[in-house]
C-alpha cells in the first residue's frame, strides 16, 4: 500500500516567538503578481510618502560647495534607512567621491559638478574658493518613519533592484495577488523574535545572501532564533 506524505504548511503567525504587544505587526500592502507564504521574507518597493533626506557637511571640511538633493526623486526605492556618506577621494573643481551606504558598502562613485544617481540622487556644486579635497565628507540621512504610507511589498529577492533586495519584514499570513491586484496582510515589522526554521527565502539564494538578509531584518528589530 502506497502512503502519501503531506507537508503541513506553516500556519499564520506560527513563526512568531515573541512580540512587543501590538507594535511588532503592521498591515502591509502586497504588490501585484506575488505568491506569499507565511514566513516569507519581504522587501519594500516604492518610497514612503513621508520619507526624508537630510544633508550635513562634516565638521572640518575644506570644500564648501552647495549640495542639492534631486527635486523630484531624491530617494530611490532601494535606499536603506540611515546615513550615506560621500567621501572625497581627490581635490579640485571636479573632485571625485565615493558614496558609502549605512552598512559600510560603497554603492557608487561620482564627482563635483556631475549629478549622482544611485540609492539617493543629488548634485554637489564647486565653490571655486573652497574646493572639496581628499577626506572631506558629506552625510546624507534617509529617514523612514513608522508610517510607511505609499510602500508596497514583494517577496525578498537578492538580485532585484527595485527595493525588494533589502529584507525589511516577514509575512505572517499567506496571499496570492494577480496582475494589477494588491492585497493587505499582517507582517512582522519590528521588535519581535521569529523562528528561523519557519522563514522562507528566495529560491536559489546563497548562504551569504541569506546571512545579509538576516542582518537586515535584525537592523529592523526582527530577530531570528
N, C-alpha and C positions, 0 to 999 in steps of 0.2 A: 504494500500500500504506500503510495507516494504522499508525503506530508508536505503541505505548503507552509512556508515560514513567512510571516508578515512582520515587517519592521514598523513598530509604532512610531508615529510622528511625534515630535516634541510638542507638548500641549501649550496653549497660550499662557504666558507669564511663567512657565516652568523654569526658564534659565535663571530667574531672579533668586538670589540667595539672601540679599539684604537690600533694603531701600530706605531712603530717608523720608518717611511719611509719604506725602503725595508729590514731593518736589522732584523725585527722580524720573517720573514719567511725564512725557508730553504727547499730545496728539499731533502727529506729523502727516504731511501730505506726500503720498507715494506717487511718483511720476508715472506717465503713461508707459505701457508695454513692459511691465515689470511682473515677475513672479517672485514673491517674497515669502519666505517661510519663517516660522518662529525661530529666533536666534540668529537671523541674518544680519551680518554687519552692514551698515548703511553709510552712504556718503551723501552730502548735501550738494545740490546743484542750484544755480541761481544765487543771487546776492540778496541778503535780507534788506528790507526796505530801510531800516534804521541802522544799518552797519555804517561805521565811520572810519575815516582815515585821517590821522593827525600827523604832523611833521614837526620835527625838532632837530636843530643842528646841535652837534655835540659841543660841549664846553671846550674851548681851546682851539677850535677850527681856525685855520688861516683863511680859507675860502669863505666868501660871503655872498655868493650868487643866489638869486631867488629860486626857490623850489616851488613848482606849481603842479599839484595833482591834476589829472585829466578832469575836465569839466563835466563830462557825461558818464564816464565809466572808470573811475579811479581804482575800483576793486574788482578783480576778476573772480569768477565763481569758485576757482580752486585756491584762492588765498586762504592762508591759515590765520587764525586769531593770534595776535601777539606782535612783537617788534621785528620788523625787517630793517636791516642796516645796510646802507650804501657805504662801502669802504673804498676810499680813493687809492688807486694804485700808481698814478702818475700825476704830474703837476702841469698846469698851463690852462690856456683858454679852452682846450678840449680834453681836459683831464679825464682819464678813464677810471671807472669804478666797477666793483662787483657788488651784487645785491645778495645778502645773506638772509635766509628765512629764519623764523623763530626757532627752528630745530638746529640751526647752525650750518645748514646746507647752502652752498652757492647755487642760486637759481637763475643767474643771468649776469651779463656784463653790459655796460653802457658807457656813455661819455657825456660830458657837459656840452650843451648846445644841441643834443640829439634826443628826441623823445624816447623814453624807455617804456616798453610794453611787456609785462610778464604777469605774475600774480597781482601786482599793483602797477598802475600806469601813471607816469609823471614825467616832468621835464625839469632839468636843472640848468639855469642860465649862468653865464660867466659874469663875474664882476672884474673888469679889467684892472682895477686897483688891488684886488684881493683874489687872485686865482685860487681855486681849490688845489690842495697839494697832498702828497703822499701821507696817508694816515688820517686825513680828515674823515669825519663820519657824519652821516645824516640818518636819523632814525624815523622810520615810518611805522606808526602803530595802528594795526587793524583791530577794531573792537566790534564784536557781535554781541549785542545784548541777549538776555534770556528769551526775549520775544522775537523769534526768528521769522516774522511775517514776511512772506514772499518766497521762502525757500520751498523746494521740493526735494524728495529723497529717492535715491536709487540704490540698488544692491552695490555694495563696495566693489570697485573694480580697479586694481592697482595700475592697469595700463591706460586708464581713462585720462582725459584732460579737461573734463567739464566740472570738476569738483568731487565727483564720486570716487576718486582715487584716494581721498582722505577719509578714513573711518571716523565717524563722529557720533554714531548712535547704533542701537541694536533693536531690531523689530521684536515686539512682544506678542504680536498677532500675525497671522498669515493673510495674504491678499494677492489677488491676480488682477492686473489692470490691462485693459485693451488699448489699442491705438487711439490716441486722443482722449483717453479716460484717466482720471486720477481717483484716488481713494484715500481715506483717512484711517490710520491705525494708531495704536499706542506703541511708543518706543521708549526704551531707556535712554536718557539724555545726560544724566549727571548723578553724582553722589549715590552710587549703588555698587553692589558686587554681584557678578553673574557667574554661573557655572561654565567654565571654559569648554567643557565637553559638549555643551549644547550650542556652541557658536557654529554658524555656517559661513564659510569664507568663499571667495570666488574660486570657481573651478580652475585648476592649474596654477593657483597662487603658490609662490615659493615660500619656504620656511622663513626666509629673510623678510619677504613682503608681509607675511602674517605677523612676524615679530614687530615690524614697524607699525602695522595697523593696531596691534595690541597696545603699543606705546601711545599711539594717537588717542585711542579710547581712554587710556589712563589719564592723559592730559585733560580730558573732558570729565574726569571723575568716575569713569566706568572701569572698574577693576575686575579682571578675570581671575577666578580661583580654580 
